[in-house]
Amino acid sequence: MKDESYLILRRIFFWLFSISFVILVPIFVFYSLGYKFDTRSKKLLRTGTISIKSSPEGANIFLSNTKLDSTTPDVLSGLKPQDYIIKLEKEGFYSYQLPVKLRPSSVAEFNITLVPQVRYLEKLELGFNIYKFFISKHFYGNKIIAFTDKGVYYFD
């Protein structure tokens, strides 16, 4: 009798694990591929991801006028593919806002430099056009590297 009950128990466990494997593996695979079940439309949707980095770090993130609990840098995953407005705010810096059209199974990556608020602005006459600039952080402090029509310039 012990051998017979042992065989029955083995068969029960075999079928239990087989059925759970067949049910759970597709769920995990679809989730890892970025699919999410939408309860309103009752359809399986492919989601997207937004990766946000800012200089300086620690800016508050607003997603379509809803403040999120996280600050930059952050990765917002599992978002429905639609149009969003991302806004970054940090005290002492101008707020930054940009529209994002998120597509299914895509990653929208943003690296944003926030501009500090200054009380007195002075227009500089440089004599060249700046096409792109970067802030370089190193041991001696922050430096600005500017790409211009007359070469590359390095500012303190």
C-alpha positions in Angstrom: 0.0 0.0 0.0 2.8 2.4 0.7 4.2 1.9 -2.8 0.8 2.5 -4.4 0.1 5.7 -2.4 3.7 6.9 -3.2 3.1 6.4 -7.0 -0.2 8.2 -6.8 1.4 11.1 -4.9 4.2 11.3 -7.5 1.6 11.4 -10.4 -0.3 14.2 -8.6 2.9 16.3 -8.1 4.0 15.6 -11.7 0.8 16.9 -13.2 0.6 19.8 -10.7 4.1 21.0 -11.6 3.5 20.4 -15.4 0.3 22.4 -15.4 1.8 25.2 -13.4 4.8 25.3 -15.7 2.6 25.5 -18.8 0.6 28.3 -17.2 3.4 30.4 -15.6 6.1 30.3 -18.2 4.1 32.3 -20.9 3.2 34.8 -18.2 6.8 35.4 -17.2 8.0 35.5 -20.9 5.3 38.0 -21.9 6.1 40.2 -18.8 9.8 40.2 -19.6 9.1 41.2 -23.2 7.2 44.2 -21.9 3.6 43.1 -22.2 0.9 44.2 -19.8 -2.7 43.3 -19.5 -5.0 46.4 -19.8 -8.0 45.9 -17.7 -10.0 48.7 -19.4 -9.7 47.5 -23.0 -9.2 43.8 -21.9 -6.2 43.5 -24.2 -2.6 42.6 -23.9 -0.5 45.7 -24.6 3.2 46.2 -25.3 4.6 48.7 -22.9 7.5 51.2 -23.1 10.2 52.6 -20.8 11.4 56.1 -20.2 14.9 56.6 -18.8 15.7 60.0 -17.3 19.0 61.4 -16.1 19.7 65.0 -15.2 22.6 67.1 -14.3 22.4 67.9 -11.4 20.7 64.8 -10.1 17.8 64.8 -7.7 15.2 66.7 -9.8 11.6 66.0 -9.2 9.9 64.2 -12.0 6.4 65.0 -13.3 4.8 62.6 -15.8 1.8 64.3 -17.5 1.3 66.8 -14.6 1.5 64.0 -12.0 4.4 64.2 -9.6 6.2 60.9 -9.1 7.7 59.8 -5.8 11.1 59.4 -7.4 13.9 61.8 -8.5 16.4 61.7 -11.3 18.1 59.5 -12.3 15.1 57.1 -12.7 13.7 54.5 -15.1 10.0 54.5 -15.6 9.0 51.2 -17.0 5.7 49.5 -17.8 4.2 52.7 -19.4 1.4 52.5 -21.9 2.4 53.7 -25.4 1.0 57.2 -25.7 2.0 60.8 -25.6 3.5 62.1 -22.3 4.8 65.4 -21.0 7.9 65.0 -18.8 8.7 67.9 -16.5 11.8 68.2 -14.2 11.9 70.6 -11.3 14.7 71.4 -8.9 15.0 74.3 -6.5 17.4 76.9 -7.8 17.1 75.7 -11.4 14.7 76.5 -14.2 12.1 73.8 -14.8 12.5 71.7 -17.9 9.5 70.3 -19.9 9.5 68.1 -23.0 6.9 66.1 -24.9 7.5 62.4 -25.3 5.8 60.0 -27.8 6.3 56.6 -26.3 6.1 53.7 -28.7 5.5 50.0 -27.8 8.6 48.0 -26.8 10.8 51.1 -27.0 13.1 52.9 -24.5 13.1 56.7 -24.6 16.3 57.9 -23.0 16.9 61.5 -21.9 20.0 63.1 -20.4 18.9 66.7 -19.4 21.1 69.5 -18.1 19.1 71.9 -15.9 20.0 75.6 -16.1 20.6 77.4 -12.8 18.5 80.4 -12.0 20.6 83.6 -11.8 19.5 87.0 -10.6 21.6 89.0 -13.0 22.1 87.9 -16.6 24.6 89.5 -18.9 24.7 88.9 -22.6 28.1 87.9 -23.7 29.5 88.9 -27.1 31.6 85.9 -28.0 32.1 86.4 -31.7 31.2 82.8 -32.6 28.2 80.5 -32.6 27.9 77.8 -30.0 26.4 74.6 -31.5 26.5 72.3 -28.5 27.9 72.5 -24.9 28.6 70.0 -22.1 29.3 70.4 -18.4 32.4 68.4 -17.4 32.7 67.4 -13.7 36.1 66.7 -12.4 38.4 67.2 -9.5 38.8 71.0 -10.0 35.1 71.7 -10.3 32.6 72.0 -13.2 33.9 73.3 -16.5 31.9 74.0 -19.7 33.1 72.6 -23.0 31.5 74.4 -26.0 31.6 73.3 -29.7 31.5 76.4 -31.9 31.9 77.3 -35.5 35.5 78.4 -34.8 36.6 75.5 -32.7 36.2 74.0 -29.2 36.3 76.2 -26.2 36.8 75.4 -22.5 35.2 77.7 -19.9 35.4 77.9 -16.1 
